[in-house]
Amino acid sequence: MNHSPAHDAWHQADIAIIGGGLVGASLGAALAPMMQRHGTSVAVIEAAPLPEDLETPWQPSFDARASAISLGSSHHFDSLGLWEAMAERATPIRCIHVSEQGRLGVTRLRAEEFGDTAMGHVIPNAWMGRVLHRRLQTLPLDWYCPARVEAIEATDNGHRMQLSSGERLEAGLTVLADGGRSGLKERLGIDSHEASYEQVAVIATVEVDRAHQGMAYERFSPSGPIALLPLAGQRMELVWTFEAGAEQAALALSEADFLAKLQATFGDRAGRFRRIGKRYTYPLSLVTASESIRPGLAVMGNAAHALHPVAGQGFNLALRGVMDLVGAIEAGRVEGVAPGAKATLDDFEARRRNDRDNVIRFSDGLVRLFGRDHPLLSHARAAGLMGLNLVGPLRRTLGRRAMGLER
Ligand SMILES: Cc1cc2nc3c(=O)[nH]c(=O)nc-3n(C[C@H](O)[C@H](O)[C@H](O)COP(=O)(O)OP(=O)(O)OC[C@H]3O[C@@H](n4cnc5c(N)ncnc54)[C@H](O)[C@@H]3O)c2cc1C
């Protein structure tokens, strides 16, 4: 990784990635063969300084945020030569248990029925970031960090950017992977459609009094869905969704009272909750960008689509986008077409469309189906959950989607 070059003059790159978060860093790592074999020049611009010395021994924090990484995503990381390092801190999900409070229906999706030992893994986000940034350090790319893209404009050959560091950059393909909150999309005239779920997720690490044996739980309760994901040891990641405003009362509770409320709502299926870390809140909405490509531009990750975390699909979907963008750029290169050419980006969009629309519909549908308290719907859900235990093809579709194998 080359640190940012001198200030004056315009710097050039074939591909500029705005944002070195999970998605931008994954794209940087996935472009390695093109940089190394074909001399494609890549720049990554990241506003936040790297959090730590990437080589110091890893100190697992009780409060670390973690993500469910589907089996499909672990295969992608493997193809990028990153899975071995990711796996050092990955906890396998061996079974997904789905239930609804006050209803009989329960469904269990086990990895072995899909011919694997894990349906996916849970990995601390900070560890994924460390593995990705370590890889970026070994690559011949230009790394502008900390530097914020403050202004962007389209040109005949791509886009020009002004960085907070004073540097100026011009790129044939610019990838907007800034998480969607920096205002750059709007400055380019790309609208977003935002539909608030009027819900807030409370996230925390909890400790249980027995081994979780790789179980992940999804429990739908009248106050909102609760997900528990297995972490190292007897810890689990809690994602508890509340109606907006109702989370305040839960946050005001003492640790002991919060755990008692969680126990009463969730029951004993995961054991007794005995410790909880810092509670974080995330307001939830479905945000989709009105355009994901333009000549010289691709919008990716949260900048393109921010989903409800109920099905743990956001990053997994984005990583498939990363792989498809690299596939389209590579196919274009073989034909002599530039990464930012309209034909390359049309190919990328054609590869993405179905998967993206299906996952957005699936996550949104799940929230709406389980978020409504109507007796008929409740019966339908219970029947659905019980039915899932019986009906082969539907189980298979749900399981394969959770594993990131269904498009
Ligand atoms: C509560 C919760 C739980 C989730 N759980 C899961 C899960 O289990 N599985 C899953 O697949 N997904 C999950 N997700 C979704 C996942 O977290 C996101 O899809 C993912 O973080 C998106 O990454 P990103 O790189 O697009 O954005 P970000 O993580 O927001 O990164 C954007 C980066 O861009 C940088 N940046 C911003 N503006 C600029 C600028 N102007 N110039 C330069 N740099 C800039 C920022 O500093 C940041 O580093 C969850 C989301 C939430 C909210």
The ligand as an SDF file (V2000), in Angstrom:
LIG
                    3D

 53 58  0  0  0  0  0  0  0  0999 V2000
  -27.3050   -3.5580   13.7670 C   0  0  0  0  0  0  0  0  0  0  0  0
  -26.7570   -4.1040   12.4810 C   0  0  0  0  0  0  0  0  0  0  0  0
  -26.3970   -5.4390   12.3820 C   0  0  0  0  0  0  0  0  0  0  0  0
  -25.9230   -5.9560   11.1550 C   0  0  0  0  0  0  0  0  0  0  0  0
  -25.6240   -7.2770   11.0810 N   0  0  0  0  0  0  0  0  0  0  0  0
  -25.2500   -7.7890    9.8800 C   0  0  0  0  0  0  0  0  0  0  0  0
  -24.9810   -9.1820    9.7550 C   0  0  0  0  0  0  0  0  0  0  0  0
  -25.0720   -9.9450   10.7200 O   0  0  0  0  0  0  0  0  0  0  0  0
  -24.5990   -9.6660    8.5200 N   0  0  0  0  0  0  0  0  0  0  0  0
  -24.5130   -8.8300    7.4280 C   0  0  0  0  0  0  0  0  0  0  0  0
  -24.2040   -9.3220    6.3330 O   0  0  0  0  0  0  0  0  0  0  0  0
  -24.7490   -7.5070    7.5320 N   0  0  0  0  0  0  0  0  0  0  0  0
  -25.1060   -6.9690    8.7240 C   0  0  0  0  0  0  0  0  0  0  0  0
  -25.3280   -5.6290    8.8350 N   0  0  0  0  0  0  0  0  0  0  0  0
  -25.0810   -4.7610    7.6570 C   0  0  0  0  0  0  0  0  0  0  0  0
  -23.6100   -4.3720    7.5560 C   0  0  0  0  0  0  0  0  0  0  0  0
  -23.1790   -3.8460    8.7940 O   0  0  0  0  0  0  0  0  0  0  0  0
  -23.4210   -3.3310    6.4580 C   0  0  0  0  0  0  0  0  0  0  0  0
  -23.9140   -3.8930    5.2630 O   0  0  0  0  0  0  0  0  0  0  0  0
  -21.9650   -2.9740    6.2580 C   0  0  0  0  0  0  0  0  0  0  0  0
  -21.4140   -2.4620    7.4280 O   0  0  0  0  0  0  0  0  0  0  0  0
  -21.8560   -1.9090    5.1610 C   0  0  0  0  0  0  0  0  0  0  0  0
  -20.4940   -1.5650    5.0090 O   0  0  0  0  0  0  0  0  0  0  0  0
  -20.0640   -0.3290    4.1040 P   0  0  0  0  0  0  0  0  0  0  0  0
  -18.5910   -0.4950    3.8990 O   0  0  0  0  0  0  0  0  0  0  0  0
  -20.9520   -0.1960    2.9360 O   0  0  0  0  0  0  0  0  0  0  0  0
  -20.3660    0.9710    4.9920 O   0  0  0  0  0  0  0  0  0  0  0  0
  -19.6340    1.5100    6.2870 P   0  0  0  0  0  0  0  0  0  0  0  0
  -19.3220    0.3940    7.2090 O   0  0  0  0  0  0  0  0  0  0  0  0
  -20.4930    2.6310    6.7890 O   0  0  0  0  0  0  0  0  0  0  0  0
  -18.2440    2.0880    5.7460 O   0  0  0  0  0  0  0  0  0  0  0  0
  -18.1640    3.2930    5.0150 C   0  0  0  0  0  0  0  0  0  0  0  0
  -16.7290    3.8320    5.1380 C   0  0  0  0  0  0  0  0  0  0  0  0
  -16.6110    4.9970    4.3340 O   0  0  0  0  0  0  0  0  0  0  0  0
  -15.8840    5.9890    5.0320 C   0  0  0  0  0  0  0  0  0  0  0  0
  -16.3350    7.2960    4.4880 N   0  0  0  0  0  0  0  0  0  0  0  0
  -17.5600    7.8640    4.6250 C   0  0  0  0  0  0  0  0  0  0  0  0
  -17.6050    9.0270    3.9520 N   0  0  0  0  0  0  0  0  0  0  0  0
  -16.3990    9.1910    3.3420 C   0  0  0  0  0  0  0  0  0  0  0  0
  -15.8320   10.1890    2.4960 C   0  0  0  0  0  0  0  0  0  0  0  0
  -16.5450   11.2770    2.1070 N   0  0  0  0  0  0  0  0  0  0  0  0
  -14.5730   10.0520    2.0750 N   0  0  0  0  0  0  0  0  0  0  0  0
  -13.8240    8.9530    2.4430 C   0  0  0  0  0  0  0  0  0  0  0  0
  -14.3130    7.9660    3.2460 N   0  0  0  0  0  0  0  0  0  0  0  0
  -15.5890    8.0820    3.6800 C   0  0  0  0  0  0  0  0  0  0  0  0
  -16.2700    5.7810    6.4880 C   0  0  0  0  0  0  0  0  0  0  0  0
  -15.2770    6.3000    7.3620 O   0  0  0  0  0  0  0  0  0  0  0  0
  -16.3760    4.2580    6.5630 C   0  0  0  0  0  0  0  0  0  0  0  0
  -15.1630    3.6500    6.9180 O   0  0  0  0  0  0  0  0  0  0  0  0
  -25.7970   -5.0980   10.0410 C   0  0  0  0  0  0  0  0  0  0  0  0
  -26.1260   -3.7410   10.1490 C   0  0  0  0  0  0  0  0  0  0  0  0
  -26.6220   -3.2440   11.3540 C   0  0  0  0  0  0  0  0  0  0  0  0
  -27.0090   -1.7830   11.4480 C   0  0  0  0  0  0  0  0  0  0  0  0
  1  2  1  0
  2  3  1  0
  2 52  2  0
  3  4  2  0
  4  5  1  0
  4 50  1  0
  5  6  2  0
  6  7  1  0
  6 13  1  0
  7  8  2  0
  7  9  1  0
  9 10  1  0
 10 11  2  0
 10 12  1  0
 12 13  2  0
 13 14  1  0
 14 15  1  0
 14 50  1  0
 15 16  1  0
 16 17  1  0
 16 18  1  0
 18 19  1  0
 18 20  1  0
 20 21  1  0
 20 22  1  0
 22 23  1  0
 23 24  1  0
 24 25  2  0
 24 26  1  0
 24 27  1  0
 27 28  1  0
 28 29  2  0
 28 30  1  0
 28 31  1  0
 31 32  1  0
 32 33  1  0
 33 34  1  0
 33 48  1  0
 34 35  1  0
 35 36  1  0
 35 46  1  0
 36 37  1  0
 36 45  1  0
 37 38  2  0
 38 39  1  0
 39 40  1  0
 39 45  2  0
 40 41  1  0
 40 42  2  0
 42 43  1  0
 43 44  2  0
 44 45  1  0
 46 47  1  0
 46 48  1  0
 48 49  1  0
 50 51  2  0
 51 52  1  0
 52 53  1  0
M  END
$$$$
